[in-house]
Amino acid sequence: MKIPRPLLLCLLSAGLTGCQWLPQNLSGEPREPVVEESAGCYAELPDFGDRECLLEEWTAFGLASQRGDRDWRDVTLTRLSGESHDQRLARAVVLAWGNEREWDQASELYKADLHAAPARLQPLLRYWLNELEGRRALGQRLAESRRAQRALEEEKAALDEKLDALTDIERNINSRQQTE
């Protein structure tokens, strides 16, 4: 049996458009609205308390830290002044997005308290630590290359002075030879 092309094209386009045009409930019975269980997972400051929301809370906090300005960081650091492992790690997340001087402190906090984080959270924190260490290494390489550039510029200036002096000596010798 040969299917006519227009019918085949209609069936194919209906299949490619997806299922959004089909009724959600084919039985005709009313359905209860679906509520996501992770909807209540976003605490302002993360902790290790809610195991169900652990990754969502810490990820959201990491994004907020990355996007936050200096004022947000200062207020948040004040609120995270405790010495519990979760507060110290949250401080590390905030400091990791601060200036380069704060990166060292963030690295120390990550390394000191990473072991105390729940196993489910440790890969994320380790990833953030590795990313921070990468930024620190790049910052150190940049500082070293700037120092090397300054040293080369100073050496070039000294060589320029010597070249100018040699040029002056050569001119003097040439002018003496011409007058003799």
Order of alpha helices (4+ residues) and beta strands (2+ residues): alpha-alpha-alpha-alpha-alpha-alpha
